[in-house]
Amino acid sequence: MQRGAEAERRSGEAALLAGERIVGAWHHLLFSRCRYFFSIFGFLYTIALRHRYPDISTTPSIEGKPPPFRYCGREEEHSFRGVMMCWIAALMFRLVLVCYRFGMYTGGRVHLYYGSTVLSTTADLVLTASENFTFFGAALSGAGDVNGDGYNDLLVSEQNYQSGTGRQLIFPGSSAGLVITPIWTVKGDGTDDVSGTQVAPAGDVNGDGYDDVMVMSIRYDDENRGDVSVQLFNGAPMAMSTTPSWYSRDKSLHVGRLSMASAGDVNGDGYDDVLLGGRTYADTLDMAWLYLGSPQGLQDIASKIITDGQDSSLFGLAVACAGDVNNDGYDDILIGAPGYDNDQKDEGRVVAYYGAATTTDVVDDRSSAPLYAAVVGNILTGEAPLSMNVQLLRGRALQVEVFTVPGARLLQRTVEIGAGMQRVDITLPRVLPSGLYFARLSAESGEVITLPFSVVQ
């Protein structure tokens, strides 16, 4: 008898829990791409629950109080909530059908407000999606002047277009305002799981007089790790190409998080540059990559890799162009590290790096830190040694370790550092194959800096 009562009690509790869980299903109904699945699932679940427990009573009593929830001959006063969840689910299912029938669900919209001495609170133009549930406007940005007509254009992402393929559109500016017909449309290539998670202007990276744009996408591997990449599309006077001229994905390097921004012209050569920030799966170290523009477009290899040397600082979570803050003719860049630990855990900070004619001289203002180091050039070729500029304010001994990206240590050496900024050359044990590596510097006082560098053969 006790077993029977226990089984009966658990059966009733399962029914109550099922009713309450429908709330979670309806959250997905309203906010996820699985609206149809969860709406039908919730409705059918309600019918099934009523069939399984036919003696559920939902008729109000004469006194106006809710009756007890009865299952299998037992009564539970507090279980009336589960019944109400079932009825609410059924009503919401019908509401969704009505909303869809009359077009109340749309694929998103973009509101445009034209600048003025007094900014209107009413949108001057509203762009809407052509289909439902496409997340039109999930990411958007000014595109610069991609067609060189003297008017700035608008870049909009439609992430869920064609069930996740995604597409991006450019709406041109004109003397009459924004034109509602896009002049450029590009769809995801189908290999990415999410296309257009971010969009941004790139400036004019090839100096042809037409601004370029960037699109970020995510591809998931078998381990459900997101491989994030950035594609760059060049502006053109007539029809922009739908084939990217440059993309950031390194097939041997998973990047789990990425941010992107135009860096302006960091080295003053007349071509705009691009700054990316992110983290690889091979290490907990966060970093930023600076890619220089040229007549051929963005260079394939980052000319400078920057890190703050602190694990899990989220360095590069936000990157931006600061303009020329010191008026030396070179644009400067900003890199945020919201998880940086100093006096307080995760207090965060923003570091400014000043532009210069050569990226070796693109440095920040940390020369007064107890341990400061920067790899000279960031790119090694052939049998060239690993060269670093190092300053150690306390102590003289410095331990240097070199690792591959998977974490295998190639070298461990202790060097003596004199006063002031010193040049330290480390001869590598062999000619390394092309790829990304890390040098970890540890001082006697406890400071540690990890510096990434590339090898190209």
C-alpha positions in Angstrom: 0.0 0.0 0.0 2.8 2.4 0.8 4.5 1.7 -2.5 1.2 2.3 -4.3 0.6 5.5 -2.5 4.2 6.7 -3.2 3.8 5.8 -6.9 0.5 7.7 -7.0 2.1 10.7 -5.3 5.0 10.8 -7.7 2.6 10.4 -10.7 0.7 13.4 -9.5 3.8 15.5 -8.9 5.0 14.6 -12.4 1.7 15.9 -13.8 2.1 19.2 -11.9 5.7 19.6 -12.9 4.7 19.0 -16.6 2.1 21.7 -16.4 4.6 24.2 -14.9 7.3 23.4 -17.4 5.0 24.5 -20.2 5.9 28.1 -19.1 9.5 27.4 -20.2 8.2 26.1 -23.5 6.3 29.3 -24.1 9.3 31.4 -23.3 10.9 29.7 -26.4 7.7 30.2 -28.3 8.1 34.0 -28.0 11.8 34.4 -28.1 13.5 31.6 -30.1 13.5 30.4 -33.6 11.5 27.3 -32.6 8.2 29.1 -32.2 6.1 26.6 -34.2 7.6 23.5 -32.6 7.0 24.7 -29.0 3.5 26.1 -29.7 2.3 22.8 -31.1 4.2 20.9 -28.4 2.5 22.9 -25.7 -0.9 22.5 -27.0 -0.6 18.7 -27.5 1.0 18.4 -24.1 -2.1 20.1 -22.6 -4.4 17.6 -24.3 -2.3 14.6 -23.3 -2.3 15.8 -19.7 -6.0 16.1 -19.6 -6.4 12.6 -21.1 -3.9 11.1 -18.5 -5.7 12.7 -15.6 -9.4 12.9 -16.6 -10.6 13.7 -13.1 -8.9 17.1 -12.9 -11.4 19.6 -11.7 -11.2 23.2 -12.7 -14.7 24.3 -12.0 -14.8 27.2 -9.5 -16.7 26.5 -6.2 -19.8 28.4 -5.2 -17.7 30.5 -2.8 -15.5 31.6 -5.7 -12.5 29.8 -4.4 -10.4 27.6 -6.7 -11.2 24.0 -6.2 -8.5 21.5 -5.3 -6.5 19.8 -8.0 -7.6 16.2 -8.0 -5.6 13.4 -9.5 -6.0 9.7 -9.0 -8.6 10.3 -6.3 -6.3 12.6 -4.3 -6.6 16.3 -3.6 -3.9 18.9 -3.5 -4.9 22.5 -2.8 -1.6 24.1 -4.1 -1.7 22.1 -7.4 -4.3 24.3 -9.0 -1.3 26.3 -10.4 -0.3 23.4 -12.6 -3.8 23.3 -14.1 -3.8 27.0 -14.8 -0.5 26.7 -16.6 -2.1 24.1 -18.9 -5.0 26.3 -19.8 -2.7 29.3 -20.3 -0.6 27.3 -22.7 -3.7 26.4 -24.7 -4.9 30.0 -24.8 -1.4 31.3 -25.9 -1.3 28.7 -28.7 -4.5 30.1 -30.1 -3.2 33.7 -29.6 0.0 32.9 -31.6 -2.1 31.6 -34.5 -4.2 34.8 -34.5 -1.1 37.0 -34.3 0.5 35.1 -37.2 -2.7 35.2 -39.2 -2.9 39.0 -39.0 0.8 39.7 -39.4 1.6 40.7 -35.8 4.8 38.7 -35.8 7.3 40.1 -38.2 11.0 39.4 -39.1 12.1 42.6 -37.3 12.5 46.2 -38.3 15.0 49.1 -38.2 14.1 52.6 -37.2 16.0 55.5 -38.7 16.1 59.0 -37.2 17.6 61.8 -39.3 19.9 64.2 -37.5 18.6 67.7 -36.8 18.9 70.6 -34.4 16.0 68.9 -32.6 16.0 65.1 -32.9 12.5 63.8 -33.5 11.0 61.1 -31.2 9.3 59.6 -34.3 11.3 57.6 -36.7 11.7 59.2 -40.1 12.0 55.9 -41.8 11.2 52.3 -40.8 12.7 49.3 -42.7 10.9 46.0 -42.3 11.7 42.4 -43.1 10.2 40.7 -46.1 9.6 37.5 -44.2 8.6 36.5 -40.6 11.1 35.3 -38.0 14.3 36.4 -39.9 15.7 38.7 -37.1 16.1 41.6 -39.5 18.1 44.3 -37.7 19.7 41.9 -35.2 23.0 43.6 -36.1 23.4 46.9 -37.9 26.0 49.6 -38.5 26.8 52.6 -40.7 28.7 51.2 -43.7 30.5 54.4 -44.7 30.2 55.4 -48.4 30.5 52.0 -50.1 29.7 53.3 -53.6 31.5 56.7 -53.5 28.4 58.8 -54.3 29.0 61.1 -51.3 26.3 59.7 -49.1 26.7 57.3 -46.2 25.0 53.9 -46.4 23.5 51.5 -43.9 24.5 47.9 -43.3 21.8 45.5 -41.8 22.1 41.9 -40.8 19.2 39.4 -41.1 20.6 36.5 -39.1 17.8 34.0 -39.3 17.1 34.4 -43.0 16.3 31.1 -44.7 16.4 29.3 -41.3 19.8 30.5 -40.2 21.6 30.9 -43.5 21.5 34.6 -42.8 22.0 37.5 -45.1 23.3 41.1 -45.0 22.0 44.1 -46.9 23.3 47.6 -47.7 20.8 50.4 -48.1 22.2 53.4 -49.9 22.0 57.0 -48.8 20.9 59.7 -51.2 19.9 63.4 -51.2 16.4 62.4 -50.3 17.5 60.2 -47.5 17.9 56.4 -47.2 16.7 54.4 -50.1 14.6 51.4 -49.0 15.8 49.2 -51.8 19.1 47.5 -51.0 22.0 47.9 -53.5 23.9 44.9 -52.1 22.7 41.6 -50.6 24.9 38.7 -49.6 23.7 35.4 -48.1 25.7 33.1 -45.8 27.5 30.3 -47.7 25.6 27.6 -45.7 28.7 26.3 -44.0 28.3 28.8 -41.1 25.6 28.1 -38.4 25.0 31.8 -37.8 25.8 34.5 -40.3 26.0 38.2 -39.5 26.3 38.1 -35.7 28.0 41.4 -36.0 28.5 43.9 -38.9 30.8 46.9 -39.0 32.5 49.4 -41.4 36.1 48.6 -42.2 37.1 52.0 -43.7 38.9 52.0 -47.0 41.5 49.2 -46.6 42.7 49.2 -50.2 42.7 53.0 -50.8 40.4 52.8 -53.9 38.0 55.6 -52.6 35.2 53.2 -51.6 34.5 52.2 -48.0 34.6 48.5 -47.2 32.5 46.5 -44.7 33.0 43.5 -42.4 30.6 40.6 -41.5 31.1 38.2 -38.6 29.9 34.6 -38.7 30.0 31.5 -36.4 30.5 27.9 -37.4 30.2 25.1 -34.8 32.4 22.0 -34.9 31.6 18.5 -33.7 32.4 19.5 -30.1 29.9 22.4 -30.3 32.7 25.0 -30.2 32.0 28.1 -32.1 34.6 29.0 -34.7 34.2 32.7 -35.3 35.4 34.4 -38.4 35.3 37.8 -40.1 34.8 38.4 -43.8 35.6 41.7 -45.6 33.8 42.9 -48.7 35.2 45.8 -50.8 33.1 48.8 -51.8 32.6 49.5 -55.5 30.9 52.3 -57.6 28.3 50.0 -59.2 27.9 46.5 -57.9 29.8 45.3 -54.8 31.0 41.7 -55.1 29.3 39.1 -52.9 32.6 37.2 -52.6 34.7 38.3 -49.7 38.2 39.7 -50.5 39.6 38.7 -47.1 38.6 36.5 -44.2 40.1 35.9 -40.8 39.5 32.2 -40.2 42.6 30.2 -39.5 41.8 26.5 -40.2 44.2 25.4 -37.4 43.0 27.9 -34.8 39.6 27.9 -33.2 38.6 31.4 -32.1 35.8 31.2 -29.5 35.1 34.9 -29.2 35.7 37.8 -31.5 35.2 41.5 -31.7 36.0 43.8 -34.7 36.4 47.4 -35.6 38.1 49.6 -38.1 41.4 50.8 -36.6 41.7 53.9 -38.8 45.1 54.4 -40.3 47.4 53.3 -37.5 50.7 53.5 -39.5 49.9 56.6 -41.6 50.3 54.9 -45.0 47.0 56.0 -46.4 45.2 52.7 -46.0 42.8 51.9 -43.2 43.5 49.0 -40.9 41.4 46.5 -39.0 41.5 45.5 -35.4 40.1 42.1 -34.1 40.0 40.9 -30.5 39.3 37.5 -29.2 40.3 34.2 -27.5 41.5 30.9 -28.9 40.4 27.6 -27.5 44.0 26.5 -27.1 44.7 28.9 -24.3 42.9 31.1 -21.8 44.9 34.1 -23.0 42.9 36.9 -24.7 44.5 38.9 -27.4 44.0 41.4 -30.3 45.2 41.2 -33.9 46.0 44.3 -36.0 45.8 43.8 -39.7 47.2 46.5 -42.0 45.6 47.7 -45.2 47.5 47.9 -48.5 46.8 48.5 -52.2 45.9 44.8 -52.4 43.6 45.0 -49.3 44.1 43.6 -45.8 47.2 41.6 -45.2 46.7 37.9 -44.5 48.9 37.9 -41.4 48.4 40.2 -38.4 51.3 42.7 -38.3 50.9 42.9 -34.5 49.4 40.6 -31.9 48.7 42.3 -28.6 47.9 40.9 -25.2 47.9 42.2 -21.6 49.5 39.0 -20.3 46.8 38.2 -17.9 44.8 35.0 -18.2 41.0 35.4 -18.5 41.1 39.2 -18.5 38.7 39.3 -21.5 41.3 41.5 -23.2 39.9 42.4 -26.7 36.2 41.9 -25.7 35.8 45.4 -27.1 38.0 47.1 -29.6 37.7 50.5 -31.2 39.5 53.2 -33.1 40.3 56.2 -30.9 41.2 58.6 -33.7 44.4 60.5 -33.4 44.3 61.4 -29.7 47.9 62.8 -29.5 47.8 64.6 -32.9 50.9 62.9 -34.3 49.4 61.9 -37.6 48.7 58.3 -36.7 45.3 56.9 -35.6 45.3 55.2 -32.2 43.4 52.2 -30.9 41.5 51.2 -27.8 41.3 47.7 -26.3 39.0 46.8 -23.4 39.7 44.1 -20.8 36.6 44.0 -18.5 37.9 41.0 -16.6 41.3 42.5 -15.7 42.3 42.0 -12.1 44.2 44.8 -10.3 43.3 46.0 -6.8 39.9 44.4 -7.3 38.9 41.2 -9.1 37.4 41.8 -12.5 37.7 45.6 -12.1 38.5 45.9 -15.8 40.4 48.5 -17.8 40.8 50.1 -21.2 44.3 50.3 -22.7 45.2 52.9 -25.5 47.8 52.0 -28.0 49.3 54.9 -30.0 49.8 54.6 -33.7 53.2 54.8 -35.3 55.0 54.4 -38.7 55.9 50.8 -37.9 53.8 48.4 -35.9 56.7 47.5 -33.7 56.4 51.0 -32.2 52.6 50.6 -31.6 52.8 50.4 -27.9 50.7 51.2 -24.8 51.5 53.3 -21.8 52.5 50.5 -19.4 56.3 51.3 -19.3 56.1 51.8 -15.6 54.7 48.3 -14.9 56.8 46.0 -12.6 57.3 43.7 -15.7 56.9 45.1 -19.2 57.6 43.1 -22.4 56.8 43.2 -26.1 57.8 41.0 -28.9 59.7 42.9 -31.6 57.9 42.5 -34.9 55.6 39.6 -33.7 56.4 37.6 -36.9 59.5 35.4 -37.1 60.9 33.8 -40.2 63.6 31.2 -40.9 66.0 30.8 -38.0 65.4 34.3 -36.6 65.6 34.5 -32.8 62.7 35.6 -30.6 63.4 39.2 -29.8 61.7 41.1 -27.0 61.9 44.5 -25.4 61.8 43.8 -21.7 61.8 46.1 -18.6 62.0 44.6 -15.1 61.7 47.0 -12.2 62.3 44.5 -9.4 64.9 41.8 -9.4 67.2 40.7 -12.2 66.3 37.1 -13.1 63.6 36.4 -15.7 62.4 33.0 -16.7 61.4 32.6 -20.4 59.3 29.7 -21.7 58.0 29.1 -25.2 54.9 27.1 -26.0 53.1 25.8 -29.0 49.4 26.8 -29.2 48.3 23.3 -27.9 50.4 24.0 -24.8 53.6 21.9 -25.4 56.6 23.6 -24.0 59.5 24.0 -26.5 62.0 25.9 -24.3 62.7 27.0 -20.8 65.5 29.4 -20.0 66.5 31.9 -17.3 68.1 35.2 -18.3 69.5 38.2 -16.4 68.0 41.6 -17.0 69.8 44.9 -16.4 68.2 48.2 -15.5 65.9 50.0 -17.9 64.4 48.7 -21.2 66.5 45.8 -22.5 66.6 43.9 -25.8 66.4 40.1 -25.1 67.1 37.7 -27.9 66.1 34.0 -27.4 67.5 31.4 -29.8 64.8 28.9 -30.5 65.7 25.1 -30.3 64.9 24.5 -33.9 63.3 26.0 -37.0 59.6 26.2 -36.1 56.8 25.4 -38.6 54.4 28.2 -39.4 51.8 28.9 -36.8 51.0 30.7 -33.5 53.2 30.4 -30.4 53.4 31.9 -26.9 56.3 33.2 -24.8 55.7 33.3 -21.1 57.9 35.5 -19.0 58.0 35.1 -15.2 59.7 37.5 -12.8 61.1 36.7 -9.4 58.6 39.1 -7.9 55.7 37.0 -9.2 54.6 39.0 -12.3 53.9 37.0 -15.4 53.4 38.1 -19.0 52.3 35.9 -21.9 53.2 37.2 -25.3 51.9 35.6 -28.6 53.9 35.6 -31.8 53.7 34.1 -35.2 56.1 32.1 -37.3 55.9 32.2 -41.1 58.2 30.0 -43.2 
